[in-house]
Amino acid sequence: MAKLVQAPPRFTHNEWNISNMSKYRNAEAERIAAERLCDESDRLLDETAKRTDKTQKDVNKKFDQRIDDVNFWKKELDDKLDGIKNETENLMAYKTRVEKAIASCHEPLHIAKQCLINREKRRGIDLVHDDVQKELMKEVETIEGVLALLKRALEQSNEQLRLNRKGKYNLEKDLKDKFSALSIDEDCRELRNNSAGLKFKGDAAKIETNSLTPEDWQDFSNENIVRTEQERMASVNLRSMIDGILQQTCNDMTKQNENTNISFQKRVAESKDSKSKLEDHLSKVIKQIKDMEENISRLTMGLADKEAPLKLSHTRLDDRTNRPNVELCRDPVQYRLIGEVQEIEQSVARLREKLGASEASLKGLDRQKLGLEEDIDVKANTLFIDEVQCMGMRESINIQSF
């Protein structure tokens, strides 16, 4: 069975009028609201455009300020970097001077020690702890003290160079970072709304957790500058100290070298004078030995000359004992012969005594001659050591000022 179609609702004229009026009012209200929204949108567009433009100008101004700040610190860092580079080069030159000064000490020290070794070869009484020995020992002590001082200065130079290079590295790293930051900020400053390559990045508007405050940023560079400047000044002061050390050590070594040389000259002169006097005495002793040998020869001949007279007297006395009977008389001849024998025997005794004394004197003179010859040989050995070996070596000593 077919379904009946329901008839649409019927409205009254009044309802129709009310409906129309409602739609008129709603449309007007919506239109007015839309018109108001358009006006507000225009104002908002104008406001946001002006605000965005103002903000961009402010951002650009901040970029300019930031670029100026970075350039300022970059210049400060550049200046300090130049300063520490120059100072490091200067200190390197001073280090080289110290190294040369150390090297120059080795030969004088070796020579002074060799002189002490050579002088131990002196003999006898000449092995004396004289002024030369004292000055040589003082010279060794002086040079060793100079070496210790110079080596300490070299250690300080190496440490200061390390600190200078550390400061230079920190400045260069800071400058490199600032150069990169400056390049980025200058590129950002030049960007415009219509620049190519602009893109959205959702998480761009944030503060990095590892970022620094402007104060910390300035303090970082300022601390680098202050530390490096402190090291530069320490390096300058060290160079001044090294100047003083090099001058003082040169003066000390020169003065001690002169004192030692003067002592050698005096000692050589004393040794030559002593040797000359010994040689003079030796010459006199040799002459006296010759005279004494001649004296002994004369005494020996004198004794020999007394044998015949004594034999004659003995023979006469013996022969006269053969006189017969009453002729065996103690006459003057007998007494005189006896006196003659006694006289000759006394002369022989005196001659023998004098001969013994002369022979003893000759032995004494021979001993003195031997002693003088030994002393002269000792002095000659000393002169060879001091004048030829030691003073010869010392002529090569050249104390330089570095």
C-alpha positions as CSV (number, residue, x, y, z in Angstrom):
1,M,0.0,0.0,0.0
2,A,1.5,3.3,-1.0
3,K,2.8,5.8,1.8
4,L,1.1,9.2,1.9
5,V,3.4,12.3,1.5
6,Q,3.3,14.7,4.5
7,A,2.4,18.3,3.6
8,P,5.1,21.0,4.5
9,P,4.4,23.2,7.5
10,R,2.4,26.4,6.9
11,F,3.5,29.7,8.5
12,T,1.4,32.8,9.1
13,H,2.2,36.1,7.5
14,N,3.3,37.5,10.8
15,E,5.7,34.7,11.3
16,W,7.0,35.4,7.8
17,N,7.6,39.1,8.6
18,I,9.2,38.2,11.9
19,S,11.5,35.7,10.2
20,N,12.5,38.3,7.6
21,M,13.2,41.0,10.2
22,S,15.3,38.5,12.2
23,K,17.4,37.7,9.2
24,Y,17.8,41.4,8.4
25,R,19.0,42.1,11.9
26,N,21.3,39.1,12.1
27,A,22.8,40.0,8.7
28,E,23.3,43.6,9.7
29,A,24.9,42.7,13.0
30,E,27.2,40.2,11.3
31,R,28.1,42.8,8.7
32,I,28.7,45.5,11.3
33,A,30.8,43.0,13.3
34,A,32.7,42.1,10.2
35,E,33.2,45.7,9.3
36,R,34.5,46.4,12.8
37,L,36.8,43.3,12.6
38,C,38.1,44.6,9.3
39,D,38.8,48.0,10.8
40,E,40.5,46.4,13.8
41,S,42.5,44.1,11.4
42,D,43.7,47.2,9.5
43,R,44.7,48.8,12.7
44,L,46.4,45.6,13.9
45,L,48.2,45.2,10.6
46,D,49.5,48.8,10.7
47,E,50.4,48.4,14.4
48,T,52.2,45.1,13.9
49,A,53.9,46.3,10.8
50,K,55.2,49.4,12.7
51,R,56.2,47.2,15.7
52,T,58.0,44.7,13.6
53,D,59.8,47.4,11.7
54,K,60.7,49.1,15.0
55,T,61.8,45.8,16.5
56,Q,63.9,45.0,13.4
57,K,65.5,48.4,13.6
58,D,66.2,47.8,17.3
59,V,67.6,44.4,16.6
60,N,69.8,45.9,13.9
61,K,70.9,48.5,16.3
62,K,71.7,45.8,18.9
63,F,73.7,44.0,16.1
64,D,75.6,47.2,15.4
65,Q,76.4,47.6,19.1
66,R,77.4,43.9,19.4
67,I,79.6,44.2,16.4
68,D,81.2,47.3,17.9
69,D,81.7,45.5,21.1
70,V,83.3,42.5,19.4
71,N,85.5,44.7,17.3
72,F,86.6,46.6,20.4
73,W,87.6,43.4,22.2
74,K,89.0,42.0,19.0
75,K,91.3,45.0,18.7
76,E,92.3,44.8,22.4
77,L,93.1,41.1,21.9
78,D,95.0,41.9,18.6
79,D,97.1,44.5,20.4
80,K,97.9,42.2,23.3
81,L,98.6,39.3,20.9
82,D,101.1,41.5,19.1
83,G,102.7,42.4,22.4
84,I,103.1,38.9,23.6
85,K,104.4,37.7,20.3
86,N,107.1,40.4,20.3
87,E,107.9,39.8,23.9
88,T,108.2,36.0,23.2
89,E,110.6,36.7,20.4
90,N,112.6,39.0,22.6
91,L,112.7,36.4,25.4
92,M,113.8,33.8,22.9
93,A,116.8,36.0,21.9
94,Y,117.6,36.4,25.6
95,K,117.4,32.6,26.1
96,T,119.9,32.2,23.3
97,R,122.2,34.7,25.0
98,V,122.0,32.7,28.2
99,E,122.7,29.4,26.4
100,K,125.8,31.0,24.7
101,A,126.9,32.3,28.1
102,I,126.6,28.8,29.6
103,A,128.5,27.3,26.7
104,S,131.3,29.9,27.1
105,C,131.8,28.9,30.8
106,H,132.9,25.4,30.0
107,E,136.4,26.1,28.6
108,P,137.4,28.5,31.4
109,L,136.2,26.0,34.0
110,H,138.0,23.2,32.3
111,I,141.2,25.2,32.2
112,A,141.0,26.3,35.8
113,K,140.5,22.7,36.9
114,Q,143.3,21.5,34.6
115,C,145.6,24.1,36.1
116,L,144.8,22.7,39.6
117,I,145.5,19.2,38.3
118,N,148.8,20.3,36.7
119,R,150.0,22.1,39.9
120,E,149.6,18.9,41.8
121,K,152.6,17.7,39.9
122,R,154.8,20.3,41.6
123,R,157.5,18.6,43.7
124,G,159.0,19.1,47.2
125,I,158.8,22.4,48.9
126,D,157.1,23.9,45.8
127,L,153.9,21.9,46.5
128,V,152.7,24.9,48.4
129,H,149.1,26.2,48.9
130,D,150.0,29.6,47.5
131,D,148.0,32.6,46.3
132,V,147.8,31.0,42.8
133,Q,146.2,27.9,44.3
134,K,143.7,30.0,46.3
135,E,142.8,32.1,43.2
136,L,142.4,29.0,41.0
137,M,140.1,27.4,43.6
138,K,138.2,30.7,43.9
139,E,138.0,30.8,40.1
140,V,136.5,27.3,39.9
141,E,134.0,28.3,42.6
142,T,133.1,31.5,40.8
143,I,132.5,29.8,37.4
144,E,130.5,27.0,39.0
145,G,128.4,29.7,40.7
146,V,127.9,31.5,37.5
147,L,126.9,28.3,35.7
148,A,124.3,27.6,38.5
149,L,122.9,31.1,38.2
150,L,122.8,31.0,34.4
151,K,121.1,27.5,34.4
152,R,118.5,28.8,36.8
153,A,117.9,31.8,34.5
154,L,117.6,29.3,31.5
155,E,115.0,27.3,33.5
156,Q,113.1,30.5,34.3
157,S,113.2,31.5,30.6
158,N,111.8,28.1,29.4
159,E,109.0,28.3,32.0
160,Q,108.2,31.9,31.0
161,L,108.2,31.0,27.4
162,R,105.7,28.3,28.1
163,L,103.5,30.8,29.9
164,N,103.9,33.3,27.1
165,R,102.9,30.7,24.5
166,K,99.9,29.6,26.7
167,G,98.8,33.3,26.8
168,K,99.3,33.6,23.1
169,Y,97.3,30.4,22.5
170,N,94.4,31.7,24.7
171,L,94.4,35.1,22.8
172,E,94.5,33.4,19.4
173,K,91.6,31.1,20.4
174,D,89.6,34.0,21.7
175,L,90.3,36.0,18.6
176,K,89.4,33.0,16.4
177,D,86.0,32.7,18.2
178,K,85.4,36.4,18.0
179,F,86.2,36.4,14.3
180,S,83.7,33.6,13.7
181,A,81.1,35.4,15.9
182,L,81.8,38.7,14.1
183,S,81.4,37.0,10.7
184,I,78.1,35.5,11.8
185,D,76.7,38.7,13.3
186,E,77.8,40.8,10.3
187,D,76.0,38.3,8.0
188,C,72.9,38.4,10.2
189,R,73.0,42.2,10.2
190,E,73.0,42.3,6.4
191,L,70.0,40.0,6.1
192,R,66.7,41.6,5.0
193,N,63.1,40.4,4.8
194,N,63.6,39.6,1.1
195,S,67.0,38.0,1.5
196,A,67.4,34.5,0.0
197,G,67.6,31.5,2.2
198,L,65.3,32.6,4.9
199,K,63.6,29.7,6.7
200,F,61.4,28.8,9.6
201,K,63.0,27.0,12.6
202,G,60.6,26.2,15.3
203,D,63.0,26.1,18.2
204,A,65.1,29.0,17.2
205,A,63.6,31.5,19.8
206,K,65.5,30.2,22.8
207,I,68.5,30.9,25.1
208,E,71.2,28.2,24.8
209,T,71.9,26.6,28.1
210,N,75.7,26.9,27.6
211,S,75.5,30.6,26.7
212,L,77.2,33.3,28.8
213,T,75.9,36.7,30.0
214,P,77.5,39.8,28.4
215,E,79.3,40.4,31.7
216,D,80.8,36.9,31.7
217,W,81.6,37.3,28.0
218,Q,83.5,40.5,28.7
219,D,85.2,39.0,31.8
220,F,86.4,36.1,29.8
221,S,88.3,38.2,27.3
222,N,89.4,40.7,29.9
223,E,90.8,37.9,32.0
224,N,92.7,36.6,29.0
225,I,94.1,40.0,28.4
226,V,95.0,40.6,32.0
227,R,96.7,37.2,32.4
228,T,98.6,37.6,29.2
229,E,99.7,41.2,30.1
230,Q,100.9,39.9,33.5
231,E,102.9,37.2,31.7
232,R,104.3,39.8,29.3
233,M,105.4,42.1,32.1
234,A,106.9,39.0,34.0
235,S,108.8,38.3,30.8
236,V,110.0,41.9,30.5
237,N,111.1,41.8,34.2
238,L,112.8,38.4,33.5
239,R,114.7,39.9,30.6
240,S,115.8,42.8,32.7
241,M,117.0,40.3,35.4
242,I,118.9,38.3,32.7
243,D,120.6,41.4,31.5
244,G,121.8,42.1,35.0
245,I,122.9,38.5,35.5
246,L,124.8,38.4,32.2
247,Q,126.6,41.6,33.0
248,Q,127.4,40.7,36.6
249,T,128.6,37.2,35.8
250,C,130.8,38.5,33.0
251,N,132.3,41.1,35.4
252,D,132.8,38.5,38.1
253,M,134.5,36.0,35.8
254,T,136.6,38.8,34.2
255,K,137.8,40.1,37.5
256,Q,138.6,36.6,38.9
257,N,140.4,35.7,35.7
258,E,142.5,38.8,36.0
259,N,143.2,38.1,39.7
260,T,144.3,34.6,38.9
261,N,146.5,35.8,36.0
262,I,148.1,38.4,38.3
263,S,148.8,35.7,40.9
264,F,150.4,33.5,38.3
265,Q,152.6,36.3,37.1
266,K,153.7,37.1,40.6
267,R,154.3,33.5,41.4
268,V,156.3,32.9,38.2
269,A,158.4,36.0,39.0
270,E,159.0,34.7,42.5
271,S,160.0,31.3,41.2
272,K,162.3,32.8,38.6
273,D,163.9,35.0,41.2
274,S,164.3,32.0,43.6
275,K,165.7,29.8,40.8
276,S,168.1,32.6,39.8
277,K,169.4,32.9,43.4
278,L,169.7,29.2,43.7
279,E,171.7,29.0,40.5
280,D,173.9,31.9,41.8
281,H,174.5,30.0,45.0
282,L,175.1,26.8,43.0
283,S,177.7,28.6,40.9
284,K,179.4,29.8,44.1
285,V,179.3,26.3,45.7
286,I,180.7,24.7,42.6
287,K,183.6,27.3,42.6
288,Q,184.1,26.6,46.3
289,I,184.2,22.9,45.7
290,K,186.9,23.4,43.1
291,D,188.8,25.6,45.6
292,M,188.3,23.0,48.3
293,E,189.5,20.2,46.1
294,E,192.6,22.2,45.3
295,N,193.0,22.8,49.1
296,I,192.8,19.1,49.8
297,S,195.3,18.4,47.1
298,R,197.7,20.9,48.6
299,L,197.1,19.5,52.1
300,T,197.7,16.0,50.8
301,M,200.9,17.2,49.1
302,G,201.9,19.0,52.3
303,L,201.5,15.8,54.3
304,A,203.5,13.9,51.7
305,D,206.2,16.5,51.9
306,K,206.5,15.9,55.7
307,E,207.3,12.2,55.3
308,A,210.9,12.7,54.1
309,P,211.8,15.2,56.9
310,L,210.2,13.0,59.5
311,K,212.0,9.9,58.2
312,L,215.2,11.9,58.2
313,S,214.8,12.9,61.8
314,H,213.8,9.3,62.8
315,T,216.8,7.9,60.9
316,R,219.2,10.4,62.6
317,L,217.9,9.7,66.0
318,D,218.0,6.0,65.4
319,D,221.5,6.2,64.0
320,R,222.8,8.2,67.0
321,T,221.6,5.5,69.3
322,N,224.6,3.6,67.9
323,R,227.1,6.0,69.4
324,P,229.6,4.1,71.6
325,N,230.0,4.4,75.4
326,V,230.3,7.9,76.6
327,E,229.6,9.3,73.2
328,L,225.9,8.4,73.7
329,C,225.4,11.9,75.0
330,R,222.2,13.9,75.3
331,D,223.7,16.7,73.5
332,P,221.9,19.7,71.9
333,V,221.7,17.8,68.6
334,Q,219.8,15.0,70.4
335,Y,217.4,17.5,71.9
336,R,216.9,19.4,68.7
337,L,216.3,16.2,66.7
338,I,213.7,15.1,69.2
339,G,212.2,18.6,69.0
340,E,212.2,18.4,65.2
341,V,210.4,15.0,65.3
342,Q,207.8,16.5,67.7
343,E,207.5,19.6,65.6
344,I,207.0,17.6,62.3
345,E,204.5,15.2,64.0
346,Q,202.6,18.2,65.3
347,S,202.6,19.7,61.8
348,V,201.4,16.4,60.3
349,A,198.7,16.2,62.9
350,R,197.6,19.7,62.2
351,L,197.7,19.1,58.4
352,R,195.7,15.8,58.9
353,E,193.2,17.7,61.0
354,K,192.8,20.4,58.4
355,L,192.6,17.7,55.7
356,G,189.8,15.9,57.5
357,A,188.0,19.2,58.0
358,S,188.5,20.0,54.3
359,E,187.3,16.6,53.2
360,A,184.2,17.0,55.5
361,S,183.6,20.5,54.1
362,L,183.9,19.1,50.6
363,K,181.3,16.5,51.4
364,G,179.1,19.3,52.8
365,L,179.6,21.3,49.7
366,D,178.7,18.3,47.6
367,R,175.6,17.8,49.6
368,Q,174.7,21.5,49.2
369,K,175.4,21.2,45.5
370,L,173.1,18.3,45.2
371,G,170.4,20.0,47.2
372,L,170.7,23.2,45.2
373,E,170.6,21.2,41.9
374,E,167.5,19.4,43.2
375,D,165.9,22.7,44.2
376,I,166.7,24.2,40.9
377,D,165.1,21.2,39.2
378,V,162.1,21.6,41.4
379,K,161.9,25.3,40.5
380,A,162.3,24.5,36.8
381,N,159.5,22.0,37.0
382,T,157.3,24.6,38.8
383,L,158.1,27.2,36.2
384,F,157.2,24.8,33.4
385,I,153.9,24.0,35.1
386,D,152.9,27.5,35.9
387,E,154.4,29.5,33.0
388,V,154.3,27.1,30.1
389,Q,151.4,24.8,30.9
390,C,149.0,26.9,33.0
391,M,149.6,30.4,31.7
392,G,149.9,29.0,28.2
393,M,146.4,27.4,28.5
394,R,145.0,30.5,30.1
395,E,145.9,32.7,27.1
396,S,143.0,31.1,25.3
397,I,140.4,32.2,27.9
398,N,138.1,34.8,26.4
399,I,135.4,36.2,28.8
400,Q,132.7,37.6,26.6
401,S,129.7,39.7,27.4
402,F,126.5,38.2,25.9
